[in-house]
Amino acid sequence: MKPQITLIQPPVTDSTYPDMPFSIEPLSLLVLASLTPRDRYDLRIIDGALKGEKNAIIDPDSALVGITVVTPVSDSAYDIARRYRQLGIPVVLGGAHVTLAPKEAKEHADSIVVGEAESVWPALLNDFANGELKPEYRAEEPPAFEVEIDRSVITNYRRKYPFISIIQTTRGCPNDCEFCVVASTYGRRIRHRSIESVIQEVQSVQRHLKRNTFGFTDDNFFGDRAYAKKLLNALIPLKIRWASQMCIDIAEDEELLGLMAESGCFAALFGFESINQAALQEAGKELETSRYPALIQRVRDRGILVIGTFTIGYDADKESVYDDTLAFCRETGIEVPLFITLMPYKGTCLFDRLVKEGRIDRGARPGSNPLALNFAPRRLQPARVEANIIRMYREYYNWSYVVRNLKHWFKRSHYKRCLLLIGFYLLYLAFARRIGKGTFRKR
């Protein structure tokens, strides 16, 4: 009998999040699974984000356990590691949080992986097979990531991940935002997969899973516009639907907007961060907030839904930031605004600055609740931030808003956009039940 490798995505333990019967596929675990030789190992993936797997996350048949760790679920990951190690099963921790806080992670594991795992996972498995597992594996050079993803390793894949398949085409981001961990984990140099390998993966999903909707998980899909334009041209004949995250300044490039629409882009996630110019400068972004409305309209004119993140907690923010942001979202018609708090992660310039200023403890880290602050902004009252963000959600996502947006897209014959919005609102209702009743209320 072959030894079993168990790969785990930890659950979010904060009660703000509803237990879901479906999720978004855990791409990092799929990469490791695809690099694990099936002739030598049995393989199991446990996704703690799924309701059915959250309560069965300990598998005593495991010979080796790998856990991917991001900061909001680090406590959950450490608890799972402790339970496996109590059974005498060795645990390997990796992921962004481990790369940013390796000393902390070592206290909870038999081995850790610092950096991107593709280049060290085969050696780690060989060492494990020989009884020589090292306490640390470090990817000294960023690896090529031309891994062919094998989604067959997940049982009942279509039931667990029914809506969208995840593909990564680039890593790294040329921007240097104060709050962002990308430069510390992936670097500022954009690295690409070959366009041929991306197209092959899309076609494989279409052929084997009969699926045509994709999410490109690049931190900045248009970090290299020349590459992106070539990729979009190659995607056009495949007639897919896709979404990704990008900077709003791409809307200044009419050729790029045209290629996005023609290649099937149905939604774009923009990190607006703030409508306060001083806050934007504080974050290290060079955009002018006065340009936002026109750029948003250009995207919507192409039939693309706008998802926007707005961050609360900058030193430049005043108590009026909540109502000002709501007014901006209503005026511009953003379909899906997401309101979150500023999160100082280890390894970021923001975290280092707050430590230097004595405004955050060096051992502090954001929890799994995206609405709670773990430091004190200069002008906002921390105790009121979470309640105000909850109020923003309640006031924005009401029935009049739902009807207005559905009318906008229905009049333009974008019926599939209407269905997507309805799906989002249903998901939001599940979230709303956790943060209080009366979220959809008539104003």
FENQUI-V322842 format. One record per backbone hydrogen bond with DSSP energy under -0.5 kcal/mol. CO is the residue of the C=O (numbers start at 0). NH is the residue of the N-H. Records with the same first field share a line. If there is no record, write none. Layout:
BEGIN
CO->NH ; NH
END
This chain:
BEGIN
2->4 ; 41
3->5 ; 62 ; 63
4->6 ; 43
5->65
6->45
7->9 ; 67
8->47
10->12
13->16
19->50
24->26
25->28 ; 29
26->30
27->31
28->32
29->33
30->34
31->34
32->35
34->36
36->39 ; 40
39->2
41->4
43->6
44->46
45->8 ; 47
46->49
48->19
49->52 ; 53
50->54
52->55
53->56
56->58
57->59
58->61
60->3
62->89
63->5
64->91
65->7
66->93
67->9
68->96 ; 97
69->72
70->73
72->76
73->77
74->78
75->79
76->80
77->81
78->82
79->83
80->84
81->85
82->86
83->86 ; 88
84->87
87->89
89->64
90->109 ; 110
91->66
92->112
93->68
94->98
95->99
96->100
100->104
101->105
102->106
103->106
104->107
105->108
110->92
111->113 ; 136
112->114
113->138
115->118
116->119 ; 120
117->121
119->123
120->124
121->125
122->126
123->127
124->128
125->129
126->131
127->130
134->111
136->113
137->139
146->148
148->150
149->152
150->153
152->154
153->156
155->159
156->160
159->22
164->214
166->216
168->192
170->190
176->179
177->349
180->184
181->185 ; 186
186->172
190->170
193->197
194->198
195->199
196->200
197->201
198->202
199->203
200->204
201->205
202->206
203->207
204->208 ; 209 ; 210
205->209
211->240
212->164
213->242
214->166 ; 216
215->244
217->244
219->222
223->227
224->228
225->229
226->230
227->231
228->232
229->233
230->234
231->235
232->236
234->237 ; 238
235->238
240->213
241->265 ; 266
242->215
243->268
244->220
245->270
246->249
247->250
248->251
249->252
251->253
252->256
253->257
254->258
255->259
256->260
257->261
258->262
259->263 ; 264
260->263
263->241
265->304
266->243
267->269 ; 306
268->245
269->271 ; 308
271->273
272->310
274->276
275->279
276->280
277->281
278->282
279->283 ; 284
280->283
282->177
286->288
287->290
288->291
290->294
291->295
292->296
293->297
294->298
295->299
296->300
297->301
298->301 ; 303
299->302
304->267 ; 306
305->334 ; 335
306->269
307->337
308->271 ; 272
309->339
311->341
313->316
317->320
318->321
319->323
320->324
321->325
322->326
323->327
324->328
325->329
326->330
327->331
328->332 ; 333
335->307
337->309 ; 339
339->311
341->343
342->344
344->347 ; 350
347->351
348->352
349->353
350->354
351->355
352->356
353->358 ; 359
354->357
358->375
360->363
367->369
368->371
369->340
374->376
379->381
380->383 ; 384
381->384 ; 385
383->387
384->388
385->389
386->390
387->391
388->392
389->393
390->394
391->395
392->396
395->397
397->401
398->402
399->403
400->404
401->405
402->406
403->407
404->408
405->409
406->410
407->411
408->413
409->412
412->414
413->417
414->418
415->419
416->420
417->421
418->422
419->423
420->424
421->425
422->426
423->427
424->428
425->429
426->430
427->431
428->432
429->433
430->433 ; 434
431->434 ; 435
438->440
END
